[in-house]
C-alpha cells in the first residue's frame, strides 16, 4: 500500500498538523537562532560526531524525537551530556542548525525536569559553576578532587601520580583565586538568574 | 607596537602556565603590547551554558563590558585559550543575533553598573593576531635558532576554527595558519589529518572512556605520521593529551609517547629563548627526545619550596550539593 493510500484509508488522523510545541520550546531556550525547525534529517551531524558511538541517540534522532514531542525520552537521553562541543556538526549541517547550543539548552531542560538519572555530568557542571559563582574564577584542583572523590573514588589512587605531577610542575594551585569585584559579579549573576529567555 | 586588550583566562595561570610564560617570552619580539582586562572573570568554559543560559552569557559579557570600557582606542581583545575565545565571540555574536538575549544580558549587567553593545570590540585568537597583524615575515625575521629537523604535528582542536562566526580562518577542518607559523620557525610540519579533531574536552572528567578513545586517535595518528611532537593552541587540548596520555595508555594497553606543547613555546625556542623561558619542563609527557632533535635539554621543574607562603585563598571546605534525581538544590 502506498503512503497516500494509507492516509486515505486511515482517515484524517494522520493528517493532523504536527504538534511542534516541544520543538519551539527547545528553540526558544537555545542561545542565538537555533534553526532547529530547519532540520532535514540528513544525518550529517551524527556522521560527523566523534562521540556518537557513546550516545543513546544521535543528534539527528534527537531532533526527530523533538519534532515528535517525545520530551521525556529526549531529556532522559545521555546525548547532550556526551556532546563534546567540537562543532564539526555545525559546520557540516546544510541547514545551519546550532547543534551544540541546542544540546546546551537540552541539558538545562533535563536538569529542570529531573529526568536525567546519571548525576556525574550535571555534578561536574554544578561544581564548576559553584567555584565560578563564589570566586569569579575556575579552580582546577578543587574541581578535580571534588569530582573524583564523589564519582571515581576507586580511580583516585591511579590518578595521584598525575595530580602530583601537576602540583610539582607548578601547573596546579591548591588554593583558589578570587576576583576583586566579587560583589559586582554576584549582583550581575543574581539578576541574571531572575531573567528567562523568551520568544521575541 | 600593536596594542591589544588581553583576556588570559583561568588556565593560563594554572595548567597552561607554559602557554603564559612562553607568550610573555615572545610578545616583545613580536611587538605586542598586552593590556590585561582588569579584574576579568572566568568565561564559564563549556559548563555554565548547559546549566543556566542568561547567567552564563552575563558572566561572559562582564568581561566584554570591562574590555570595551578599558579599550580607549584599542579595537581588539585577544584570547589565547580556545574556549575563552569562542565564549567571548559567541556572546558578542548571539547578543546581536538574538536581541532578546542581548537585552536580558544587559539588564543583568546593569545590576553591576555595566553595559555592553555587541560589536563594540573585536574578539580574536592569539594565532589569528600573529598571522594577520604581526605577519609571517616578522615571525621569520625573529628566528635565530631554526627548528631544523623537528617533525611537528600542528593540532588546533575544535574551538578556534569552528564555528568561526566572523570568518577569520582559512578552513573549518583543515586550516593552514598554524602550519604556516611552524614552517616559518624552520620546523618540518607534517600534514596532520586530525588537526581539528576533538581531544575529548571535559569528557576526561565526566566520561573518561569517551575521552580516552579520542586521545588515542590523535596520538596514534601523530605517531603514524612520525611526528616528534604535537603543537597546539588550546589549554584543554594540551591538558588532555599531555596529562591523560598515561591513563589512555593504561586503558588501551598501548605505549604511546607523544609530547604536546603550545605553539608559543616553539616560537620562543626558535627566537633563541632558553627551554626554561619557553615554559618547557612542566609537561607530564616528556619532551626530552623531541628537544634532543634540536640539541636542547628539558629543564628540571622548579621545586616548590617547602614552607613557602602560598598565594591565594584557603582551600574551601567541601560543600557538595545534592543532585537529587535531577534538580540541583541550593544550600
HADDOCK unambig.tbl for C-alpha pairs under 7 A between the chains (distance, minus, plus):
assign (segid A and resid 31 and name CA) (segid B and resid 94 and name CA) 6.68 0.50 0.50
assign (segid A and resid 32 and name CA) (segid B and resid 94 and name CA) 4.71 0.50 0.50
assign (segid A and resid 32 and name CA) (segid B and resid 97 and name CA) 5.95 0.50 0.50
assign (segid A and resid 32 and name CA) (segid B and resid 98 and name CA) 5.16 0.50 0.50
assign (segid A and resid 33 and name CA) (segid B and resid 97 and name CA) 6.97 0.50 0.50
assign (segid A and resid 33 and name CA) (segid B and resid 98 and name CA) 6.51 0.50 0.50
assign (segid A and resid 51 and name CA) (segid B and resid 210 and name CA) 6.73 0.50 0.50
assign (segid A and resid 84 and name CA) (segid B and resid 200 and name CA) 6.20 0.50 0.50
assign (segid A and resid 84 and name CA) (segid B and resid 201 and name CA) 5.97 0.50 0.50
assign (segid A and resid 86 and name CA) (segid B and resid 158 and name CA) 5.02 0.50 0.50
assign (segid A and resid 86 and name CA) (segid B and resid 159 and name CA) 6.62 0.50 0.50
assign (segid A and resid 86 and name CA) (segid B and resid 198 and name CA) 5.92 0.50 0.50
assign (segid A and resid 87 and name CA) (segid B and resid 158 and name CA) 6.75 0.50 0.50
assign (segid A and resid 87 and name CA) (segid B and resid 162 and name CA) 5.90 0.50 0.50
assign (segid A and resid 87 and name CA) (segid B and resid 163 and name CA) 6.03 0.50 0.50
assign (segid A and resid 90 and name CA) (segid B and resid 163 and name CA) 6.79 0.50 0.50
assign (segid A and resid 91 and name CA) (segid B and resid 163 and name CA) 6.33 0.50 0.50
assign (segid A and resid 104 and name CA) (segid B and resid 49 and name CA) 6.13 0.50 0.50
assign (segid A and resid 104 and name CA) (segid B and resid 50 and name CA) 4.27 0.50 0.50
assign (segid A and resid 105 and name CA) (segid B and resid 50 and name CA) 6.26 0.50 0.50
assign (segid A and resid 107 and name CA) (segid B and resid 50 and name CA) 5.38 0.50 0.50
assign (segid A and resid 107 and name CA) (segid B and resid 51 and name CA) 6.84 0.50 0.50
assign (segid A and resid 108 and name CA) (segid B and resid 50 and name CA) 5.42 0.50 0.50
assign (segid A and resid 108 and name CA) (segid B and resid 51 and name CA) 4.98 0.50 0.50
assign (segid A and resid 108 and name CA) (segid B and resid 52 and name CA) 6.32 0.50 0.50
assign (segid A and resid 111 and name CA) (segid B and resid 326 and name CA) 5.10 0.50 0.50
assign (segid A and resid 111 and name CA) (segid B and resid 327 and name CA) 5.49 0.50 0.50
assign (segid A and resid 112 and name CA) (segid B and resid 327 and name CA) 6.00 0.50 0.50
assign (segid A and resid 114 and name CA) (segid B and resid 325 and name CA) 5.78 0.50 0.50
assign (segid A and resid 114 and name CA) (segid B and resid 326 and name CA) 3.65 0.50 0.50
assign (segid A and resid 114 and name CA) (segid B and resid 327 and name CA) 5.39 0.50 0.50
assign (segid A and resid 115 and name CA) (segid B and resid 326 and name CA) 5.93 0.50 0.50
assign (segid A and resid 116 and name CA) (segid B and resid 326 and name CA) 5.96 0.50 0.50
assign (segid A and resid 117 and name CA) (segid B and resid 325 and name CA) 6.02 0.50 0.50
assign (segid A and resid 117 and name CA) (segid B and resid 326 and name CA) 6.51 0.50 0.50
assign (segid A and resid 119 and name CA) (segid B and resid 323 and name CA) 6.52 0.50 0.50
assign (segid A and resid 120 and name CA) (segid B and resid 206 and name CA) 6.04 0.50 0.50
assign (segid A and resid 121 and name CA) (segid B and resid 206 and name CA) 5.30 0.50 0.50
assign (segid A and resid 123 and name CA) (segid B and resid 323 and name CA) 6.86 0.50 0.50
assign (segid A and resid 125 and name CA) (segid B and resid 47 and name CA) 4.87 0.50 0.50
assign (segid A and resid 125 and name CA) (segid B and resid 48 and name CA) 6.70 0.50 0.50
assign (segid A and resid 128 and name CA) (segid B and resid 47 and name CA) 6.82 0.50 0.50
assign (segid A and resid 129 and name CA) (segid B and resid 48 and name CA) 5.99 0.50 0.50
assign (segid A and resid 132 and name CA) (segid B and resid 42 and name CA) 6.64 0.50 0.50
assign (segid A and resid 136 and name CA) (segid B and resid 41 and name CA) 5.03 0.50 0.50
assign (segid A and resid 136 and name CA) (segid B and resid 42 and name CA) 5.90 0.50 0.50
assign (segid A and resid 137 and name CA) (segid B and resid 10 and name CA) 6.41 0.50 0.50
assign (segid A and resid 137 and name CA) (segid B and resid 41 and name CA) 5.63 0.50 0.50
assign (segid A and resid 137 and name CA) (segid B and resid 42 and name CA) 4.69 0.50 0.50
assign (segid A and resid 138 and name CA) (segid B and resid 10 and name CA) 6.27 0.50 0.50
assign (segid A and resid 138 and name CA) (segid B and resid 42 and name CA) 6.14 0.50 0.50
assign (segid A and resid 162 and name CA) (segid B and resid 243 and name CA) 6.54 0.50 0.50
assign (segid A and resid 165 and name CA) (segid B and resid 284 and name CA) 6.60 0.50 0.50
assign (segid A and resid 168 and name CA) (segid B and resid 303 and name CA) 6.68 0.50 0.50
assign (segid A and resid 168 and name CA) (segid B and resid 304 and name CA) 6.54 0.50 0.50
assign (segid A and resid 169 and name CA) (segid B and resid 282 and name CA) 5.00 0.50 0.50
assign (segid A and resid 169 and name CA) (segid B and resid 301 and name CA) 5.45 0.50 0.50
assign (segid A and resid 169 and name CA) (segid B and resid 302 and name CA) 6.82 0.50 0.50
assign (segid A and resid 171 and name CA) (segid B and resid 14 and name CA) 4.87 0.50 0.50
assign (segid A and resid 171 and name CA) (segid B and resid 15 and name CA) 4.43 0.50 0.50
assign (segid A and resid 171 and name CA) (segid B and resid 16 and name CA) 6.88 0.50 0.50
assign (segid A and resid 171 and name CA) (segid B and resid 17 and name CA) 6.21 0.50 0.50
assign (segid A and resid 172 and name CA) (segid B and resid 14 and name CA) 5.03 0.50 0.50
assign (segid A and resid 172 and name CA) (segid B and resid 15 and name CA) 5.73 0.50 0.50
assign (segid A and resid 173 and name CA) (segid B and resid 14 and name CA) 6.59 0.50 0.50
assign (segid A and resid 174 and name CA) (segid B and resid 315 and name CA) 6.88 0.50 0.50
assign (segid A and resid 175 and name CA) (segid B and resid 312 and name CA) 5.63 0.50 0.50
assign (segid A and resid 175 and name CA) (segid B and resid 313 and name CA) 5.55 0.50 0.50
assign (segid A and resid 175 and name CA) (segid B and resid 314 and name CA) 5.77 0.50 0.50
assign (segid A and resid 175 and name CA) (segid B and resid 315 and name CA) 5.17 0.50 0.50
assign (segid A and resid 176 and name CA) (segid B and resid 312 and name CA) 5.95 0.50 0.50
assign (segid A and resid 176 and name CA) (segid B and resid 313 and name CA) 5.72 0.50 0.50
assign (segid A and resid 176 and name CA) (segid B and resid 315 and name CA) 6.82 0.50 0.50
assign (segid A and resid 177 and name CA) (segid B and resid 312 and name CA) 5.28 0.50 0.50
assign (segid A and resid 177 and name CA) (segid B and resid 313 and name CA) 6.17 0.50 0.50
assign (segid A and resid 179 and name CA) (segid B and resid 39 and name CA) 5.85 0.50 0.50
assign (segid A and resid 179 and name CA) (segid B and resid 41 and name CA) 6.75 0.50 0.50
assign (segid A and resid 180 and name CA) (segid B and resid 39 and name CA) 6.18 0.50 0.50
assign (segid A and resid 184 and name CA) (segid B and resid 112 and name CA) 4.84 0.50 0.50
assign (segid A and resid 185 and name CA) (segid B and resid 112 and name CA) 6.80 0.50 0.50
assign (segid A and resid 187 and name CA) (segid B and resid 111 and name CA) 5.76 0.50 0.50
assign (segid A and resid 187 and name CA) (segid B and resid 112 and name CA) 5.85 0.50 0.50
assign (segid A and resid 188 and name CA) (segid B and resid 108 and name CA) 4.95 0.50 0.50
assign (segid A and resid 188 and name CA) (segid B and resid 109 and name CA) 5.30 0.50 0.50
assign (segid A and resid 188 and name CA) (segid B and resid 111 and name CA) 5.31 0.50 0.50
assign (segid A and resid 188 and name CA) (segid B and resid 112 and name CA) 5.42 0.50 0.50
assign (segid A and resid 189 and name CA) (segid B and resid 55 and name CA) 5.34 0.50 0.50
assign (segid A and resid 189 and name CA) (segid B and resid 58 and name CA) 6.90 0.50 0.50
assign (segid A and resid 189 and name CA) (segid B and resid 108 and name CA) 6.88 0.50 0.50
assign (segid A and resid 191 and name CA) (segid B and resid 108 and name CA) 5.11 0.50 0.50
assign (segid A and resid 191 and name CA) (segid B and resid 111 and name CA) 6.63 0.50 0.50
assign (segid A and resid 192 and name CA) (segid B and resid 54 and name CA) 5.62 0.50 0.50
assign (segid A and resid 192 and name CA) (segid B and resid 55 and name CA) 4.82 0.50 0.50
assign (segid A and resid 192 and name CA) (segid B and resid 58 and name CA) 6.82 0.50 0.50
assign (segid A and resid 192 and name CA) (segid B and resid 105 and name CA) 7.00 0.50 0.50
assign (segid A and resid 192 and name CA) (segid B and resid 108 and name CA) 4.85 0.50 0.50
assign (segid A and resid 193 and name CA) (segid B and resid 54 and name CA) 6.84 0.50 0.50
assign (segid A and resid 193 and name CA) (segid B and resid 55 and name CA) 5.85 0.50 0.50
assign (segid A and resid 195 and name CA) (segid B and resid 54 and name CA) 6.71 0.50 0.50
assign (segid A and resid 195 and name CA) (segid B and resid 104 and name CA) 6.57 0.50 0.50
assign (segid A and resid 196 and name CA) (segid B and resid 54 and name CA) 6.84 0.50 0.50
assign (segid A and resid 197 and name CA) (segid B and resid 101 and name CA) 6.56 0.50 0.50
assign (segid A and resid 200 and name CA) (segid B and resid 100 and name CA) 6.41 0.50 0.50
